[in-house]
Amino acid sequence: MVVFSARRWMFLCWIMFSMMNASTLAQPAPPNNGLAKTPPMGWNSWNHFGCNIDENIIKEMADAMVATGMKDAGYEYINIDDCWMDTVRDAQGRLQADPKRFPHGIKWLADYVHSKGLKLGIYSSAGTKTCAGYPASLDHEEIDARTFASWGVDYLKYDNCYNQGRPLFQRYQAMQQALAHCGRPIVFSICEWGLENPWEWAPQLGNLWRTTGDIRDSWESVMSILDQQVGLEKYAGPGHWNDPDMLEVGNGGMTNTEYQAHFSLWCILAAPLIAGNDLRNMSPETKEILTNRDMIAVDQDPLGKQGYKLQDEGNEEIWVKEMSDGSRVVLFLNRGEHTAFMTTSAEKIGLPRANSYTLRNLWTHKESKTASLIRGFVPSHGVLVFRVWPANG
């Protein structure tokens, strides 16, 4: 018979408790769903329409995404946000569309969107109600995921309202598990508003996660959100992305210079590019910003590296993104009220030494050569963006 001392018993009990605690807290990463290898691109109804949506608006947005060339530029999701639901579930306990605003139902709408070569997204919340007060998915995850799959949904934005104070990870994990077994690949967009450092736990569950509260159509909002992205680059990569919220380009609250900066920064951040304007009535300037293929290529680069802030001198910032072909994208941001002259070098942005470098201005689409210096005048509330690589010969 082995006799243990009190101290040894305490030690063994501590080991057993630690093992039990670790097994309880450890959350194994689910199998990769294979989706969102590059940041999702599409459109969402909320920023422009709020709750004032119906099936005709969604249809017309799908039509406009094709007609304006946005589909050809890479946009593919037509996402319905809050307020699409009826106020009650059906007799089988399933969510159902508002019969007045969506008389043909969501499956019919999904079929229409798919016929355009696009994909349909939908919205719910990890709570008892959506943020607008409609039925949501807490404790209904399995039936709702199966319902979405049966309708042909391709993307779920999952909000955080009316959550009853229940543990956050468990609520989002329940929907992740339901989606994993619903029989259809569905991108999972976690909208927790960045409250509990989702970049630390959401990569186990979702394809993208909100890092902040809601964006507003103002320069101040865009800059505030940008500041909150600093240091998050290590958490992003193919299949899992930091989400600084949707685009406001074209909604009227900023100048075209500010919208160009907003779009450029989201591309440098490898952020989802989810437009939020009325695609049926875009100005030429708005369309040019949203369909700039040089900038979209930065966002959609398969290496999946999120850009980082290289330099910060008050109102003047330099951001850099590494690209899969070895080039770098450098963005000069002028947050001040007057034009600024800004400069850096090829070496500072991480390129190897070379006799010369090619600079491609990603907004004028013109190329030039430099021995090393990268510089230029940057307008107030604007950006200057170059893609840079060693020149041949």
NORHU-V6569 format. One record per residue. N is the residue number from 1. RES is the residue in three letters. PSI is psi in radians with two decimals (none if undefined). OMEGA is omega in radians with two decimals (* if undefined). D_LAST is the distance of its C-alpha to the last C-alpha in whole Angstrom. Layout:
n:N res:RES psi:PSI omega:OMEGA d_last:D_LAST
n:N res:RES psi:PSI omega:OMEGA d_last:D_LAST
This chain:
n:1 res:MET psi:2.27 omega:-3.11 d_last:81
n:2 res:VAL psi:2.23 omega:3.13 d_last:78
n:3 res:VAL psi:2.15 omega:-3.14 d_last:79
n:4 res:PHE psi:2.46 omega:3.04 d_last:76
n:5 res:SER psi:2.82 omega:3.11 d_last:77
n:6 res:ALA psi:-0.68 omega:3.14 d_last:76
n:7 res:ARG psi:-0.70 omega:-3.13 d_last:73
n:8 res:ARG psi:-0.68 omega:3.09 d_last:72
n:9 res:TRP psi:-0.72 omega:3.12 d_last:73
n:10 res:MET psi:-0.69 omega:3.13 d_last:71
n:11 res:PHE psi:-0.79 omega:3.13 d_last:68
n:12 res:LEU psi:-0.71 omega:3.11 d_last:68
n:13 res:CYS psi:-0.67 omega:3.12 d_last:69
n:14 res:TRP psi:-0.70 omega:3.11 d_last:66
n:15 res:ILE psi:-0.79 omega:-3.13 d_last:63
n:16 res:MET psi:-0.73 omega:3.12 d_last:65
n:17 res:PHE psi:-0.72 omega:-3.13 d_last:65
n:18 res:SER psi:-0.73 omega:3.14 d_last:61
n:19 res:MET psi:-0.75 omega:3.12 d_last:60
n:20 res:MET psi:-0.73 omega:-3.13 d_last:62
n:21 res:ASN psi:-0.72 omega:3.14 d_last:60
n:22 res:ALA psi:-0.71 omega:-3.13 d_last:57
n:23 res:SER psi:-0.51 omega:3.12 d_last:58
n:24 res:THR psi:-0.71 omega:-3.05 d_last:59
n:25 res:LEU psi:-0.52 omega:-3.07 d_last:56
n:26 res:ALA psi:2.30 omega:3.13 d_last:53
n:27 res:GLN psi:1.74 omega:-3.11 d_last:52
n:28 res:PRO psi:2.45 omega:3.13 d_last:50
n:29 res:ALA psi:2.34 omega:3.12 d_last:47
n:30 res:PRO psi:2.85 omega:3.07 d_last:48
n:31 res:PRO psi:2.43 omega:3.12 d_last:46
n:32 res:ASN psi:2.25 omega:-3.13 d_last:43
n:33 res:ASN psi:-0.02 omega:3.04 d_last:44
n:34 res:GLY psi:0.15 omega:-3.06 d_last:40
n:35 res:LEU psi:2.88 omega:3.03 d_last:40
n:36 res:ALA psi:0.84 omega:3.08 d_last:38
n:37 res:LYS psi:-0.46 omega:2.91 d_last:35
n:38 res:THR psi:2.83 omega:-3.08 d_last:33
n:39 res:PRO psi:2.35 omega:3.13 d_last:35
n:40 res:PRO psi:2.52 omega:3.07 d_last:38
n:41 res:MET psi:2.38 omega:-3.14 d_last:37
n:42 res:GLY psi:-2.61 omega:-3.10 d_last:41
n:43 res:TRP psi:2.58 omega:3.09 d_last:43
n:44 res:ASN psi:2.56 omega:-3.00 d_last:47
n:45 res:SER psi:-0.33 omega:-2.87 d_last:50
n:46 res:TRP psi:-0.86 omega:-2.96 d_last:51
n:47 res:ASN psi:-0.59 omega:-3.10 d_last:49
n:48 res:HIS psi:-0.73 omega:-2.98 d_last:50
n:49 res:PHE psi:-0.37 omega:-3.05 d_last:53
n:50 res:GLY psi:-2.25 omega:-3.14 d_last:55
n:51 res:CYS psi:-0.07 omega:-3.08 d_last:58
n:52 res:ASN psi:1.16 omega:-3.10 d_last:58
n:53 res:ILE psi:2.72 omega:2.99 d_last:57
n:54 res:ASP psi:3.08 omega:-3.03 d_last:58
n:55 res:GLU psi:-0.51 omega:3.13 d_last:57
n:56 res:ASN psi:-0.70 omega:3.10 d_last:56
n:57 res:ILE psi:-0.78 omega:-3.12 d_last:54
n:58 res:ILE psi:-0.75 omega:3.08 d_last:52
n:59 res:LYS psi:-0.82 omega:-3.09 d_last:52
n:60 res:GLU psi:-0.55 omega:3.06 d_last:51
n:61 res:MET psi:-0.69 omega:3.08 d_last:48
n:62 res:ALA psi:-0.77 omega:3.10 d_last:47
n:63 res:ASP psi:-0.77 omega:-3.09 d_last:47
n:64 res:ALA psi:-0.59 omega:3.11 d_last:45
n:65 res:MET psi:-0.61 omega:3.08 d_last:42
n:66 res:VAL psi:-0.86 omega:-3.02 d_last:42
n:67 res:ALA psi:-0.58 omega:-3.08 d_last:43
n:68 res:THR psi:-0.12 omega:-3.10 d_last:40
n:69 res:GLY psi:0.05 omega:3.13 d_last:37
n:70 res:MET psi:-0.66 omega:3.08 d_last:37
n:71 res:LYS psi:-0.78 omega:3.13 d_last:38
n:72 res:ASP psi:-0.47 omega:3.13 d_last:35
n:73 res:ALA psi:-0.16 omega:3.07 d_last:33
n:74 res:GLY psi:-0.15 omega:3.13 d_last:34
n:75 res:TYR psi:2.40 omega:-3.08 d_last:37
n:76 res:GLU psi:-0.37 omega:-3.07 d_last:40
n:77 res:TYR psi:2.32 omega:2.95 d_last:43
n:78 res:ILE psi:1.84 omega:-2.97 d_last:46
n:79 res:ASN psi:2.13 omega:3.06 d_last:48
n:80 res:ILE psi:2.16 omega:3.14 d_last:51
n:81 res:ASP psi:-2.69 omega:-3.03 d_last:52
n:82 res:ASP psi:2.79 omega:2.98 d_last:56
n:83 res:CYS psi:0.22 omega:3.09 d_last:59
n:84 res:TRP psi:-0.29 omega:-2.98 d_last:59
n:85 res:MET psi:2.78 omega:2.86 d_last:61
n:86 res:ASP psi:2.90 omega:-3.10 d_last:65
n:87 res:THR psi:-0.19 omega:3.12 d_last:67
n:88 res:VAL psi:2.74 omega:3.01 d_last:69
n:89 res:ARG psi:2.88 omega:-3.14 d_last:68
n:90 res:ASP psi:-3.09 omega:-3.05 d_last:69
n:91 res:ALA psi:-0.39 omega:3.11 d_last:72
n:92 res:GLN psi:0.09 omega:3.10 d_last:70
n:93 res:GLY psi:0.25 omega:-3.10 d_last:68
n:94 res:ARG psi:2.58 omega:2.95 d_last:65
n:95 res:LEU psi:2.59 omega:3.09 d_last:63
n:96 res:GLN psi:2.66 omega:-3.11 d_last:63
n:97 res:ALA psi:2.65 omega:3.02 d_last:62
n:98 res:ASP psi:2.09 omega:-3.03 d_last:64
n:99 res:PRO psi:-0.36 omega:3.13 d_last:66
n:100 res:LYS psi:-0.78 omega:-3.08 d_last:66
n:101 res:ARG psi:-0.45 omega:3.12 d_last:62
n:102 res:PHE psi:1.13 omega:-3.01 d_last:61
n:103 res:PRO psi:-0.45 omega:-3.13 d_last:64
n:104 res:HIS psi:-0.12 omega:3.12 d_last:62
n:105 res:GLY psi:2.94 omega:-3.05 d_last:61
n:106 res:ILE psi:-0.60 omega:3.14 d_last:57
n:107 res:LYS psi:-0.74 omega:3.11 d_last:57
n:108 res:TRP psi:-0.73 omega:3.14 d_last:57
n:109 res:LEU psi:-0.70 omega:3.08 d_last:55
n:110 res:ALA psi:-0.73 omega:3.12 d_last:52
n:111 res:ASP psi:-0.70 omega:3.13 d_last:53
n:112 res:TYR psi:-0.82 omega:3.13 d_last:52
n:113 res:VAL psi:-0.75 omega:3.12 d_last:49
n:114 res:HIS psi:-0.58 omega:3.14 d_last:48
n:115 res:SER psi:-0.34 omega:3.10 d_last:49
n:116 res:LYS psi:0.06 omega:-3.09 d_last:46
n:117 res:GLY psi:0.36 omega:-3.13 d_last:43
n:118 res:LEU psi:3.13 omega:-3.14 d_last:44
n:119 res:LYS psi:2.68 omega:-3.07 d_last:45
n:120 res:LEU psi:2.36 omega:3.03 d_last:48
n:121 res:GLY psi:2.73 omega:-3.13 d_last:48
n:122 res:ILE psi:3.07 omega:-2.98 d_last:52
n:123 res:TYR psi:2.49 omega:2.91 d_last:53
n:124 res:SER psi:-3.02 omega:-3.12 d_last:56
n:125 res:SER psi:2.60 omega:3.08 d_last:56
n:126 res:ALA psi:0.92 omega:-3.11 d_last:57
n:127 res:GLY psi:-3.07 omega:3.13 d_last:60
n:128 res:THR psi:-0.39 omega:3.10 d_last:64
n:129 res:LYS psi:2.77 omega:2.97 d_last:63
n:130 res:THR psi:3.03 omega:-3.12 d_last:59
n:131 res:CYS psi:-0.43 omega:3.10 d_last:59
n:132 res:ALA psi:0.04 omega:3.04 d_last:61
n:133 res:GLY psi:0.21 omega:3.12 d_last:63
n:134 res:TYR psi:2.86 omega:3.13 d_last:63
n:135 res:PRO psi:2.40 omega:-3.14 d_last:64
n:136 res:ALA psi:-2.90 omega:-2.78 d_last:61
n:137 res:SER psi:0.02 omega:3.13 d_last:60
n:138 res:LEU psi:2.21 omega:-3.08 d_last:61
n:139 res:ASP psi:0.16 omega:3.04 d_last:63
n:140 res:HIS psi:0.40 omega:-2.97 d_last:63
n:141 res:GLU psi:-0.80 omega:-3.04 d_last:59
n:142 res:GLU psi:-0.83 omega:-3.12 d_last:60
n:143 res:ILE psi:-0.63 omega:-3.14 d_last:62
n:144 res:ASP psi:-0.72 omega:3.11 d_last:59
n:145 res:ALA psi:-0.73 omega:3.10 d_last:56
n:146 res:ARG psi:-0.67 omega:3.11 d_last:58
n:147 res:THR psi:-0.84 omega:3.12 d_last:59
n:148 res:PHE psi:-0.76 omega:-3.14 d_last:55
n:149 res:ALA psi:-0.71 omega:-3.12 d_last:54
n:150 res:SER psi:-0.46 omega:3.10 d_last:57
n:151 res:TRP psi:-0.28 omega:-3.09 d_last:56
n:152 res:GLY psi:0.44 omega:3.12 d_last:53
n:153 res:VAL psi:2.50 omega:-3.08 d_last:51
n:154 res:ASP psi:-0.14 omega:-2.98 d_last:47
n:155 res:TYR psi:2.33 omega:3.10 d_last:47
n:156 res:LEU psi:2.10 omega:2.94 d_last:49
n:157 res:LYS psi:2.15 omega:-2.98 d_last:49
n:158 res:TYR psi:1.88 omega:-2.99 d_last:52
n:159 res:ASP psi:-2.98 omega:-2.95 d_last:53
n:160 res:ASN psi:0.27 omega:-3.09 d_last:55
n:161 res:CYS psi:2.72 omega:3.10 d_last:58
n:162 res:TYR psi:0.84 omega:-3.01 d_last:62
n:163 res:ASN psi:0.03 omega:3.06 d_last:61
n:164 res:GLN psi:0.25 omega:3.14 d_last:64
n:165 res:GLY psi:0.28 omega:-3.12 d_last:63
n:166 res:ARG psi:2.71 omega:-3.05 d_last:62
n:167 res:PRO psi:2.26 omega:-3.00 d_last:59
n:168 res:LEU psi:-0.87 omega:-3.09 d_last:56
n:169 res:PHE psi:-0.75 omega:-3.10 d_last:54
n:170 res:GLN psi:-0.67 omega:-3.13 d_last:57
n:171 res:ARG psi:-0.76 omega:-3.14 d_last:57
n:172 res:TYR psi:-0.56 omega:3.09 d_last:53
n:173 res:GLN psi:-0.64 omega:3.13 d_last:54
n:174 res:ALA psi:-0.74 omega:3.11 d_last:56
n:175 res:MET psi:-0.65 omega:3.09 d_last:55
n:176 res:GLN psi:-0.79 omega:-3.14 d_last:51
n:177 res:GLN psi:-0.69 omega:3.12 d_last:54
n:178 res:ALA psi:-0.73 omega:3.11 d_last:56
n:179 res:LEU psi:-0.63 omega:-3.12 d_last:52
n:180 res:ALA psi:-0.39 omega:-3.09 d_last:51
n:181 res:HIS psi:0.30 omega:-3.07 d_last:54
n:182 res:CYS psi:-0.16 omega:3.09 d_last:55
n:183 res:GLY psi:0.14 omega:3.14 d_last:53
n:184 res:ARG psi:2.40 omega:3.07 d_last:51
n:185 res:PRO psi:2.14 omega:-3.11 d_last:47
n:186 res:ILE psi:2.11 omega:3.06 d_last:47
n:187 res:VAL psi:2.34 omega:-3.10 d_last:45
n:188 res:PHE psi:1.93 omega:-3.12 d_last:46
n:189 res:SER psi:1.91 omega:-3.07 d_last:46
n:190 res:ILE psi:2.10 omega:-3.08 d_last:48
n:191 res:CYS psi:1.28 omega:-3.07 d_last:49
n:192 res:GLU psi:-0.02 omega:3.05 d_last:50
n:193 res:TRP psi:0.26 omega:3.10 d_last:49
n:194 res:GLY psi:0.35 omega:-3.02 d_last:48
n:195 res:LEU psi:-0.71 omega:-3.04 d_last:51
n:196 res:GLU psi:0.89 omega:3.08 d_last:51
n:197 res:ASN psi:1.04 omega:-3.06 d_last:47
n:198 res:PRO psi:-0.44 omega:3.11 d_last:46
n:199 res:TRP psi:-0.34 omega:-3.14 d_last:43
n:200 res:GLU psi:-0.45 omega:-3.09 d_last:45
n:201 res:TRP psi:-0.44 omega:-3.07 d_last:47
n:202 res:ALA psi:-0.47 omega:3.09 d_last:46
n:203 res:PRO psi:-0.38 omega:3.07 d_last:43
n:204 res:GLN psi:-0.34 omega:-2.97 d_last:46
n:205 res:LEU psi:-0.80 omega:-2.93 d_last:47
n:206 res:GLY psi:2.97 omega:3.08 d_last:45
n:207 res:ASN psi:-0.38 omega:3.08 d_last:42
n:208 res:LEU psi:2.72 omega:-3.09 d_last:42
n:209 res:TRP psi:2.38 omega:3.11 d_last:44
n:210 res:ARG psi:2.38 omega:-3.13 d_last:45
n:211 res:THR psi:-0.13 omega:-3.06 d_last:44
n:212 res:THR psi:3.09 omega:2.94 d_last:46
n:213 res:GLY psi:-3.06 omega:-3.06 d_last:49
n:214 res:ASP psi:2.46 omega:3.03 d_last:49
n:215 res:ILE psi:2.66 omega:2.98 d_last:46
n:216 res:ARG psi:2.82 omega:-3.07 d_last:48
n:217 res:ASP psi:1.16 omega:3.14 d_last:46
n:218 res:SER psi:2.68 omega:3.10 d_last:46
n:219 res:TRP psi:-0.68 omega:-3.12 d_last:43
n:220 res:GLU psi:-0.70 omega:3.13 d_last:45
n:221 res:SER psi:-0.77 omega:3.14 d_last:45
n:222 res:VAL psi:-0.75 omega:3.14 d_last:41
n:223 res:MET psi:-0.67 omega:3.10 d_last:41
n:224 res:SER psi:-0.78 omega:3.12 d_last:43
n:225 res:ILE psi:-0.72 omega:3.12 d_last:42
n:226 res:LEU psi:-0.79 omega:-3.12 d_last:38
n:227 res:ASP psi:-0.54 omega:-3.11 d_last:40
n:228 res:GLN psi:-0.08 omega:3.13 d_last:41
n:229 res:GLN psi:-0.22 omega:-3.07 d_last:38
n:230 res:VAL psi:2.21 omega:3.13 d_last:37
n:231 res:GLY psi:-0.11 omega:-3.11 d_last:37
n:232 res:LEU psi:-0.06 omega:-3.02 d_last:37
n:233 res:GLU psi:-0.50 omega:-3.08 d_last:34
n:234 res:LYS psi:-0.26 omega:-3.09 d_last:35
n:235 res:TYR psi:-0.20 omega:-3.04 d_last:37
n:236 res:ALA psi:2.73 omega:3.07 d_last:35
n:237 res:GLY psi:3.12 omega:-3.10 d_last:33
n:238 res:PRO psi:2.17 omega:3.13 d_last:34
n:239 res:GLY psi:-0.20 omega:-3.13 d_last:37
n:240 res:HIS psi:2.10 omega:-2.93 d_last:38
n:241 res:TRP psi:2.45 omega:2.90 d_last:38
n:242 res:ASN psi:2.41 omega:-3.09 d_last:39
n:243 res:ASP psi:1.79 omega:3.12 d_last:40
n:244 res:PRO psi:0.29 omega:3.10 d_last:41
n:245 res:ASP psi:3.05 omega:-2.95 d_last:43
n:246 res:MET psi:2.91 omega:-3.14 d_last:42
n:247 res:LEU psi:2.56 omega:3.04 d_last:41
n:248 res:GLU psi:0.08 omega:-3.06 d_last:43
n:249 res:VAL psi:2.18 omega:3.07 d_last:41
n:250 res:GLY psi:0.01 omega:-3.11 d_last:43
n:251 res:ASN psi:-0.12 omega:2.94 d_last:46
n:252 res:GLY psi:-0.12 omega:-3.08 d_last:47
n:253 res:GLY psi:-0.15 omega:-3.13 d_last:47
n:254 res:MET psi:2.91 omega:3.06 d_last:44
n:255 res:THR psi:2.88 omega:3.09 d_last:42
n:256 res:ASN psi:-0.57 omega:3.06 d_last:39
n:257 res:THR psi:-0.75 omega:3.12 d_last:36
n:258 res:GLU psi:-0.68 omega:3.09 d_last:38
n:259 res:TYR psi:-0.68 omega:3.08 d_last:38
n:260 res:GLN psi:-0.72 omega:3.09 d_last:34
n:261 res:ALA psi:-0.80 omega:3.12 d_last:34
n:262 res:HIS psi:-0.89 omega:-3.12 d_last:36
n:263 res:PHE psi:-0.76 omega:-3.13 d_last:34
n:264 res:SER psi:-0.74 omega:-3.13 d_last:31
n:265 res:LEU psi:-0.73 omega:3.11 d_last:32
n:266 res:TRP psi:-0.61 omega:3.09 d_last:34
n:267 res:CYS psi:-0.74 omega:3.09 d_last:30
n:268 res:ILE psi:-0.62 omega:-3.12 d_last:29
n:269 res:LEU psi:0.01 omega:-3.04 d_last:32
n:270 res:ALA psi:0.75 omega:-3.11 d_last:32
n:271 res:ALA psi:2.68 omega:2.95 d_last:35
n:272 res:PRO psi:2.41 omega:3.11 d_last:37
n:273 res:LEU psi:1.54 omega:-3.11 d_last:37
n:274 res:ILE psi:1.76 omega:-3.11 d_last:40
n:275 res:ALA psi:2.66 omega:-3.12 d_last:41
n:276 res:GLY psi:0.32 omega:-3.11 d_last:45
n:277 res:ASN psi:3.12 omega:3.05 d_last:45
n:278 res:ASP psi:1.81 omega:-3.06 d_last:47
n:279 res:LEU psi:-0.31 omega:-3.11 d_last:45
n:280 res:ARG psi:-0.35 omega:-3.01 d_last:47
n:281 res:ASN psi:0.98 omega:-3.13 d_last:47
n:282 res:MET psi:2.42 omega:2.97 d_last:44
n:283 res:SER psi:2.78 omega:3.07 d_last:43
n:284 res:PRO psi:-0.63 omega:-3.12 d_last:39
n:285 res:GLU psi:-0.73 omega:3.11 d_last:38
n:286 res:THR psi:-0.79 omega:3.12 d_last:39
n:287 res:LYS psi:-0.71 omega:3.13 d_last:38
n:288 res:GLU psi:-0.71 omega:3.13 d_last:34
n:289 res:ILE psi:-0.89 omega:-3.03 d_last:34
n:290 res:LEU psi:-0.38 omega:-3.10 d_last:35
n:291 res:THR psi:0.32 omega:3.11 d_last:33
n:292 res:ASN psi:1.82 omega:-3.01 d_last:30
n:293 res:ARG psi:-0.49 omega:3.06 d_last:28
n:294 res:ASP psi:-0.73 omega:3.13 d_last:24
n:295 res:MET psi:-0.69 omega:3.12 d_last:27
n:296 res:ILE psi:-0.65 omega:3.10 d_last:29
n:297 res:ALA psi:-0.55 omega:3.07 d_last:26
n:298 res:VAL psi:-0.85 omega:-3.13 d_last:25
n:299 res:ASP psi:-0.70 omega:-3.00 d_last:29
n:300 res:GLN psi:0.19 omega:-3.12 d_last:29
n:301 res:ASP psi:2.29 omega:-3.03 d_last:26
n:302 res:PRO psi:-0.31 omega:3.08 d_last:27
n:303 res:LEU psi:-0.56 omega:3.04 d_last:26
n:304 res:GLY psi:0.45 omega:3.12 d_last:29
n:305 res:LYS psi:2.18 omega:3.01 d_last:28
n:306 res:GLN psi:2.43 omega:3.12 d_last:30
n:307 res:GLY psi:2.84 omega:-3.10 d_last:29
n:308 res:TYR psi:2.77 omega:3.10 d_last:30
n:309 res:LYS psi:2.07 omega:-3.14 d_last:31
n:310 res:LEU psi:-0.65 omega:-3.00 d_last:29
n:311 res:GLN psi:2.48 omega:-3.14 d_last:31
n:312 res:ASP psi:1.96 omega:3.09 d_last:34
n:313 res:GLU psi:1.15 omega:3.14 d_last:35
n:314 res:GLY psi:-1.92 omega:-3.12 d_last:38
n:315 res:ASN psi:-0.11 omega:-3.09 d_last:38
n:316 res:GLU psi:2.11 omega:-3.11 d_last:34
n:317 res:GLU psi:2.63 omega:3.05 d_last:32
n:318 res:ILE psi:2.20 omega:3.11 d_last:28
n:319 res:TRP psi:2.56 omega:-3.07 d_last:28
n:320 res:VAL psi:2.46 omega:3.06 d_last:25
n:321 res:LYS psi:2.27 omega:3.09 d_last:25
n:322 res:GLU psi:2.39 omega:-3.09 d_last:23
n:323 res:MET psi:2.78 omega:-3.04 d_last:21
n:324 res:SER psi:-0.41 omega:-3.14 d_last:21
n:325 res:ASP psi:0.12 omega:3.14 d_last:18
n:326 res:GLY psi:-0.16 omega:3.10 d_last:17
n:327 res:SER psi:2.98 omega:3.04 d_last:16
n:328 res:ARG psi:2.57 omega:2.98 d_last:19
n:329 res:VAL psi:2.22 omega:3.13 d_last:21
n:330 res:VAL psi:2.32 omega:-3.12 d_last:23
n:331 res:LEU psi:2.14 omega:3.00 d_last:26
n:332 res:PHE psi:2.18 omega:3.12 d_last:28
n:333 res:LEU psi:2.25 omega:3.09 d_last:32
n:334 res:ASN psi:1.81 omega:3.14 d_last:34
n:335 res:ARG psi:-0.09 omega:-3.05 d_last:38
n:336 res:GLY psi:-3.08 omega:-3.05 d_last:39
n:337 res:GLU psi:0.00 omega:-3.13 d_last:41
n:338 res:HIS psi:2.68 omega:3.10 d_last:39
n:339 res:THR psi:2.46 omega:-3.12 d_last:35
n:340 res:ALA psi:2.52 omega:3.01 d_last:33
n:341 res:PHE psi:2.12 omega:-3.04 d_last:30
n:342 res:MET psi:2.65 omega:-3.07 d_last:28
n:343 res:THR psi:2.61 omega:2.96 d_last:25
n:344 res:THR psi:-2.90 omega:-3.13 d_last:23
n:345 res:SER psi:2.84 omega:3.12 d_last:19
n:346 res:ALA psi:-0.67 omega:3.14 d_last:17
n:347 res:GLU psi:-0.70 omega:-3.10 d_last:18
n:348 res:LYS psi:-0.49 omega:-3.13 d_last:22
n:349 res:ILE psi:0.11 omega:2.97 d_last:21
n:350 res:GLY psi:0.17 omega:3.13 d_last:20
n:351 res:LEU psi:2.62 omega:3.09 d_last:16
n:352 res:PRO psi:2.77 omega:3.12 d_last:14
n:353 res:ARG psi:2.43 omega:3.12 d_last:13
n:354 res:ALA psi:2.86 omega:3.13 d_last:9
n:355 res:ASN psi:-0.59 omega:3.10 d_last:8
n:356 res:SER psi:2.94 omega:-3.08 d_last:9
n:357 res:TYR psi:2.60 omega:3.02 d_last:10
n:358 res:THR psi:2.34 omega:3.07 d_last:11
n:359 res:LEU psi:2.22 omega:3.00 d_last:15
n:360 res:ARG psi:2.05 omega:3.06 d_last:18
n:361 res:ASN psi:2.07 omega:-2.98 d_last:21
n:362 res:LEU psi:-0.02 omega:3.02 d_last:23
n:363 res:TRP psi:-0.57 omega:3.04 d_last:26
n:364 res:THR psi:-0.32 omega:3.14 d_last:25
n:365 res:HIS psi:0.43 omega:3.12 d_last:22
n:366 res:LYS psi:2.59 omega:-3.12 d_last:20
n:367 res:GLU psi:2.62 omega:3.10 d_last:16
n:368 res:SER psi:3.06 omega:3.14 d_last:15
n:369 res:LYS psi:2.66 omega:3.06 d_last:12
n:370 res:THR psi:2.63 omega:3.05 d_last:13
n:371 res:ALA psi:-0.58 omega:3.09 d_last:13
n:372 res:SER psi:-0.70 omega:-3.04 d_last:15
n:373 res:LEU psi:2.45 omega:3.05 d_last:18
n:374 res:ILE psi:2.09 omega:-2.99 d_last:19
n:375 res:ARG psi:2.91 omega:3.09 d_last:23
n:376 res:GLY psi:2.96 omega:3.08 d_last:25
n:377 res:PHE psi:2.34 omega:-3.10 d_last:29
n:378 res:VAL psi:2.16 omega:-3.10 d_last:31
n:379 res:PRO psi:2.77 omega:3.05 d_last:34
n:380 res:SER psi:2.32 omega:-3.13 d_last:37
n:381 res:HIS psi:0.56 omega:-3.09 d_last:37
n:382 res:GLY psi:-3.12 omega:3.14 d_last:34
n:383 res:VAL psi:2.80 omega:2.94 d_last:30
n:384 res:LEU psi:2.17 omega:-3.01 d_last:27
n:385 res:VAL psi:2.23 omega:3.09 d_last:24
n:386 res:PHE psi:2.51 omega:2.85 d_last:21
n:387 res:ARG psi:2.30 omega:-2.95 d_last:19
n:388 res:VAL psi:2.36 omega:3.07 d_last:15
n:389 res:TRP psi:2.72 omega:3.12 d_last:12
n:390 res:PRO psi:2.36 omega:3.14 d_last:9
n:391 res:ALA psi:2.63 omega:3.09 d_last:7
n:392 res:ASN psi:2.49 omega:3.04 d_last:4
n:393 res:GLY psi:none omega:* d_last:0
